[in-house]
Amino acid sequence: MLRVNEIFRSIQGEGVLTGQPMTFLRLFGCNLDCKYCDTDYSRKTGSNCEELSVKEITTRIKGLPTRKGNWVCVTGGEPLVQEEELGKLVNFLTLDGIRVTIETNGSFPIPTWSKRIASWNADIKCPSSGMGGKSLDDWFYLTPFDQVKFVVSDRTDLIFVGKALERNRTRTSTILVSPCIDLLPNGDMSRKSKEWLPAVASFCVEMNIIFSLQIHKVIWGGKRGV
């Protein structure tokens, strides 16, 4: 059984698959407590979640416009909190020809079944998250279609990214930097966030790494299930 928070169809809002239509499976539970977490509902006691079997999850996923060759993104929370059952689900989906991407905080070892995943996205925690140093460098050494992402809130985070890249010069995963953005009640970005974007973009140009804006927040703000 897997603890599930929500299943929905949308587009990928960040990373190398930005804009790609996919089905999202948000699992419940997380081992970290990031200051800027925007999915508290997927990890806090008392939040809505269901315990579903692999078969039940697969049936719900196929009930959406998810067909052979389509993408499923497993996110959280932290999916690898439920690694054993998740591995079984991945096996079911991939045998049906569905491509799977998993978003992780990078604090767990890479699973033995990792090569079944079409694209990993490891969010390496920076100091501003309050969880800096929790993520493992092993995630830098997967394939070019696997991703290592840094969410950055300030200059200290950019320094942290620079040191991590220097430490992992022979990395093989694709590197992305994503600016942390604050949304106003009307859904617009705050002035501070708008001023932060060009600073992060300039850093990415200097370091020759990918700038990744969370476009789902730009489109829908903080709305769930989109």
N, C-alpha and C positions, 0 to 999 in steps of 0.2 A: 504494500500500500504506500501511496505517496500523498503527502499533505499538499493540497493544491489551493491556491488563492483565487486564481482566475484564468480563464482561457478565452482568447478573443482573436479576431483577425484585424490586421492593420498593415502599416508599412514600417519597415525598420527606420528608426529615427536617428541612428548614429553608426559610426564605424564604416568599414569598407563596403557594407551592404546597404548603406543609406538609400532610402527610396524603394527598396525591394519589398514587394508584397509578401507577407508571411503571417503564419499563425503563431501567437504568443502563448506560452504556457508559463505562468508565474507560480513558482513553488513557494511554500510557506517556510519561514524560519531562516535565521542568519546567525552566524557566530561572531559578527562584528557589530559595532554601533557607531556608524559614521555620523558626524555632526550635521552634514548636509543631506542625509538620506531623504530621498523624495518618495520612498515606498515603505514608510513605517508600517502601513497596514499589512504588509507581507511578512512581518517578523515579530509583531508585538502580541503578547498574550491577550486574548479577548477579541482579536480580529477574526473576521469570517474566514474560515477555511474548511475544505472538505477532505476526507480521506478517501482516495479513489484507487482502484486497482489499475494496473498497466492496461488491461483490456478496456476498462471504462474510459480512461484518458484517451486511448487510441480511438475509441468510438466517437468521443466528443470532438476530437481533432478532425476526424474524417467527416463529421457532420457539418463542419465549416468548409469553405471552398479550398480544401487542402487535398491535392492530388499528387500522383507520382511526379517527382521532379520539383515539387514545391518545397518551401522552406518552413521549418518550425524553429522558433527561437525559445529556448528554455532559459528563464531568468528568475529573479527572486526579489527579495531574499537572497539566499545563497544556495544554488542548486546542489552543490556538492556536500551539503549537510546530509543529503539523502542519497549518497553516491551509489549504494548497492542497488536500490530499486530503480534509480535513474538509469543505471547501466542496462537494466532489463528493458526499460522503455525505449531507450536509444536503439537497442537491438531490434525491437518490433518495428519501429519507424523506418530504420534504414533498410531492413529487409523488404519493406514495401516501397522502397525507392524514394522515400522522403529525405531531404537533406536537413541536417540538424546543425544549428549553431547554439552554443551555450555561453552565457554571460556569467563570469565568476569573479570573485574578489581576489583570486590568486593566492589565498592563504592556505589552501589545501594542496597536497601533492597532486601531480598530474595522474589521473586514473589509468589503470592498465588498459581500459577500453578507449582511450583518448583518440586513437586513429580512426574510429568510426565517425567522429565528428568532422563535418565539412569545414567548420571555422569556429575556433575558440575565440572568446573575447575576454581577456583577463584585465580587470581594472586594478592596476597597481596603486595602492593607497598612498597618497601624499600627506605631508604633515597637517594641512588644514582639515583633513578628515578626522583627525584625532586618532587615526589608526595607522599612521605612517610606520613602515617597517614590518607590518604584518604579512605583506605579500611576499611570495617566493620568487627568486630570480629564475627558477627553472622555466617559467612561462615565457621567457625571452627566447627560448631555444626550440620552438616548434617549426611550423612551415610558414612560408611567406603569406599564405592565406589565413593564418592564425594571427590574432591581434593582441597587442599589449596597449592598453589605454591608460593615460594619466588624466584625471580630472583635476584641474588646477584653479585655485582661488586667488592666489597672490604670488608675489615675486619669490617668496621662500619656496613655494611649490615648484617654480620653474628651475630654481637652483637644484632642488631635489631631483627633478627630471634629468638635468644635465649630468649630475653625478651618477645616476642610475645607468644612463646611456654610456658614460665613460667606463663604468665598471663592467658593462656587458657589450663590449665593442664587437664581439664576434656573433652577436645576436642574429637570429634567423626569422623571428616573428616580425610582422609589420607593426610599426610604432605609430600611435596616434596620441594627440593631445587635445583634450576637450575642455573649454572654458566653463567653469561653474557659473551659471546664470541665475539671477533672482528675478522672479516674476511679480509684477504688481497685481492688485486685485482685478484689474481689467484685462489681465493677460499679457500686457506689454512687459518688455524687459526694463529693469531699473536703469537709471542713467549710469550708475556705477558699472553695471554689467556691459552696457553698450561701450563704455570707455575701455573696458578690459579686453574686449574682443580683438581690437587691432594690436594690442600688446602681445596677446597670445599668438596671433597670426604672424607677427614679425618674428617671434621666437621660433615658430615652426619653419619659416623660411630660412632663418639662420642655421637651424639644426638639420634642415633637409628631412623633416618628418611631416606627417599628415595632420592637418587641422581638422577637427571633427566637431561640428556644432550639433547639438541635440535638436534637430528640426521638429520633432514631435512636440516639443515644448513651445516652439515658435508657432506651430500650427494650432495646437489645441490647449496650450497653457498647461495647467496641472490636472486636466481632466483624466479620469481613469478609463481603462478599457478601450483605448484608441491607439 
